[in-house]
Amino acid sequence: MLQLEDLLEVRSTEFWRGEPTSPGCVFDPYMYGRSVDCAQPAIVLSCLSKRVRRNAKNIIQHHDFQIDPRGIGIDYYSSSPGSFAGTSSAWDSCVASSAPSEKDQRIDTNPLGLELPYLELCGETIHVGSATCTMGGLIAIDGTLYYQTVAHVFEKEGLEPQKTSQPCPNPVIYGAGAERLGVLHRKRYKPNQRAKDMDWAICIPDRILGDMPLNRSICAKKYPTKIVQDILGGAEVLVQSRFGVEKGILLGDCSLVALPGTEKFQRMWAVKLERDVAPGDCGSWVLDAAGESLYGHIVAGKPGTGLAYLILARVVFEDIRVQCEANQVTLPTEQGICAYRETASRDNVKSGTRTSSSSSCLCPEYLPDLRQGQRVKDTQKSKPPSSLQRGAMGDRRDDASVPLWIILILATVSYVLTSLYAWHPELLSRNLLFGRTPAKARQVLSVLSSITGYLLFVSIWQSFDLARALLIARASRLLHHKTFQRGALVRFPRNSRWHHTLQRRLYDALLVICSVIIPILGIVIMRDVETTLIFYPKTATPVFRGSSATAFDASLAPLLQPITDVIFSTRFKDFLSDPDLVIDVSTDADRKTCSHVHKNNTKINCQSKYFLPGSIEQFAPQLLVDEYFQGVLATQPILAKNHHGYYLEFEDSDSIAFNHQTDCVRHGYALGAYQLCLKDISSHQITAFLTHCPKSLAANLSCLNNVPWPLDDGWGTTLSTYIRPADVAYNALNGTILSHSFPNTTLTPGNINAKQLLQVFDVLVNTSNINATYESILAPLGFASNQPIIPLVIWQYFQSLKQLSKIDRNANRRAVIGLQSLLAIPIYHCQAKDFSEFRRLLSTLADGHTLDLALAADVLNSLPVVKLDTDIYPALMRFTVRIGGASLLAYVVLTGCTLFMCIVTNGIASFAKARKRFKNTMSFPLLTSLYDLETNNFGRVSSQKARDHGTQSSSGFVESKWKATTVPQASD
């Protein structure tokens, strides 16, 4: 670096050729290599000007350096240290605009240094027009105390004293809160292009108002008393910036820096901060890890990096001594500081003004101990607030948290309402406004979930704002890592090609990720929604009583024999699909097993379940003339409660062996017949198998001969019968089943055995016996002996399916359903309830005359008595929603957890001690970002709303006037 420094001094004109004004350049030493052992020294030139980089390359390549045998690498980059320092010519483009750049805003709102206690040299932010810098610490010039900072912020156009005949007063210095700090006393001579730039200024504290940070500095037990003479590489340092005390590492080798506006390179030392350098860092003092020795102050930095450059204090102090024509410039002693404080206090008393506490840098009674990682506890009690401060504080809790809790309460209420409606929608469905149509039922759920989503979205953003404020204001500084702060970037390594293209804000990324849960919740709650009918009784008490399904009675088969063809009909196969009589209650799992189509015509082993209620023939005629059915609607709902019915479970099976002599019956004609085999498996379970007469025998009219059939070529099923209660809604006009629900899961075995069922089939499909009991009673009524044709229809159906199964694999499934329907028909009809209306008719008058009393008595005595056990209500029909259990559970858990975290965050922000540090923020933190939110170096947050009214906060300073802006104002 020494050889390079000599070369640049000799060939300075060639180096800056083509540039009218120096843009600022820096030569940094580096070590490059794949590992420490093979690292090679390198010098990196950073400059914005392509001409300068080209000139430097030509100069350096043709110079014979005395270098290490391994060689020295040279790299050239378009980065300059001048974005945060320099003369007015360089700074006009950086700080002339009152609207800061987006990057400046991002850096300024990043609360850093949260892991350290406060080293109050000063660190006060100075505003000079639109430029900012940091006030350093106190220095003594021939015994008089001044504050030191940088000079370039005072050299902006319009701030320089005008050359007039009258003396021009020095500029007044204002802090971040618009409080007056003092006046500029003197600054370095504005350097020319050939002179070195020390970049210093000294300021006189405002002793009249007494609100200079001096009162804080003198409180410290220690103050830097030494000036570092020798630089040690890799040393830990403290940087007192406007963000507070921050750690840094001092790099070992010096850099050659030409600040913007000067062509003279000078030695500066680089400090590696734990964050990117930001506008306003210039002027910050750099001390050793113990806070006892001063290295110098920061005058420049590399944008987008953590590298800041400092000028050594010993060099600056000597330049101040020469330019001020002083005898000595030193760091003040503790006695000198105390004497100055006493003088300032007397001046304040004499002037009749109070000692203002408007400064934003308060005085802690400790210094950091970095080696132990602990703070030294206060040795003196804190000064109690004045009466004026207590009046401003109001001794009350800030009402800013009230709107936050209102939002959370509304979100919680909306969440509870949405969950309750999703769980029990019938609570609202009875109202015509919510349940009149399927669309209205779904709309209620959609509106409730949308309101919950909007409120939860606001709560999430609100919680992140509060969390950010807590990170800024938290005294314990537990969450100190900079990636947790707003505006901090998650960066790729410097040598990564993604470094410039894939930079993301962790804070904003987390906020967006958490906000994505809102549309996810909307999808979850509406993903598995089904609209169904629901019925409400119109009356509190039943208006009629009807009968349920009764026990299976095989002795009633002779009464049905004359109408066997009507009972079975040509569409017997569709009995289990009749919506007027049967309800398919198969589950999705059952339907899934039945949907598979097997190859090679193998049987499909599946399950299916059906519910056969008692129907409404016994009570509908009486209800239709009631006052509750006055209207012209196509649906007149009737609700039958505790309505028992048969619950049938079928399962395909063809592996049971039968005794064809005792377990089977053969029905039909010579043209066509079938054989039905039934066998008991348990008291309520029967297995069945049906085969048909082969087509070859039917063609020869030999189906009823003793010619053997292929009895293993057919279809089988297993039937389990139960009795189950249900609430069933019917349409009173046509008996259609509208809806059903099971109040419990109780299943009572039906106790139907195979022998009884075979007996019923024998009676129904054969010629009636005139000598039997019912036939002799019904003969006078005109019922003649006949033989049903239905066996031939049954044969024809199964024979056609056998032929069809050769080309259609689904034909076997249809055949099994037909067999199941064939078994269910006699079970449904062989019940006493079918004859209750017939008995009632025989016991009443017909056209004013009674029937033959003897005939009536015989018939009535032969018919069974029906017990009325079902409560019948006229009903209101409404629509409701049914939500899948998994969807509802996911919604409740996700929304509940999100809301709980928001409540916890708000609770901490409202009741934690750190809350007092940002009590003057706006009532709604989400809107705070629209205002000039500033953070002082004591970690306290204030909004422009408070500053607009001159409110004195609990931190003891008066905020500045509000500046309206649509984006957060950076303080740089």
Secondary structure as UniProt FT lines:
FT   HELIX           2..10
FT   HELIX           12..15
FT   TURN            16..18
FT   STRAND          25..32
FT   TURN            37..38
FT   STRAND          40..47
FT   HELIX           50..61
FT   TURN            69..70
FT   STRAND          73..77
FT   HELIX           81..83
FT   HELIX           88..95
FT   HELIX           102..108
FT   TURN            114..115
FT   STRAND          125..128
FT   TURN            129..130
FT   STRAND          131..134
FT   STRAND          138..141
FT   TURN            142..143
FT   STRAND          144..149
FT   HELIX           152..155
FT   TURN            157..159
FT   STRAND          172..175
FT   TURN            176..177
FT   STRAND          180..187
FT   TURN            193..194
FT   STRAND          201..205
FT   TURN            207..209
FT   HELIX           214..217
FT   TURN            218..219
FT   STRAND          226..227
FT   TURN            233..234
FT   STRAND          235..241
FT   TURN            242..243
FT   STRAND          244..258
FT   TURN            260..261
FT   STRAND          266..273
FT   TURN            279..280
FT   TURN            282..283
FT   STRAND          285..288
FT   TURN            289..290
FT   STRAND          293..301
FT   TURN            303..304
FT   STRAND          307..312
FT   HELIX           313..323
FT   TURN            324..325
FT   STRAND          329..330
FT   HELIX           334..350
FT   TURN            351..352
FT   STRAND          368..369
FT   TURN            370..373
FT   STRAND          374..375
FT   HELIX           387..393
FT   TURN            394..395
FT   TURN            399..400
FT   HELIX           401..423
FT   HELIX           426..429
FT   HELIX           432..435
FT   HELIX           438..473
FT   HELIX           482..484
FT   TURN            486..487
FT   STRAND          489..490
FT   TURN            494..495
FT   TURN            497..501
FT   STRAND          504..505
FT   HELIX           506..515
FT   HELIX           517..527
FT   STRAND          529..537
FT   STRAND          544..546
FT   HELIX           554..556
FT   HELIX           557..560
FT   HELIX           561..563
FT   HELIX           564..568
FT   TURN            570..571
FT   HELIX           572..577
FT   TURN            579..581
FT   STRAND          583..584
FT   HELIX           588..594
FT   TURN            600..601
FT   STRAND          607..613
FT   TURN            617..619
FT   HELIX           620..624
FT   HELIX           627..629
FT   STRAND          637..652
FT   TURN            660..662
FT   STRAND          664..669
FT   TURN            670..671
FT   STRAND          672..682
FT   TURN            683..684
FT   STRAND          685..692
FT   HELIX           695..699
FT   TURN            700..701
FT   TURN            703..704
FT   TURN            711..712
FT   STRAND          715..731
FT   TURN            732..734
FT   STRAND          737..741
FT   STRAND          748..749
FT   HELIX           754..765
FT   TURN            770..771
FT   HELIX           773..778
FT   HELIX           779..781
FT   HELIX           790..804
FT   TURN            805..807
FT   TURN            809..810
FT   HELIX           811..829
FT   HELIX           832..835
FT   HELIX           836..842
FT   TURN            847..848
FT   HELIX           853..862
FT   STRAND          870..883
FT   HELIX           885..911
FT   HELIX           913..918
FT   TURN            919..920
FT   HELIX           925..928
FT   TURN            929..930
FT   STRAND          934..935
FT   TURN            937..938
FT   STRAND          941..942
FT   HELIX           944..948
FT   TURN            949..950
FT   TURN            954..955
//
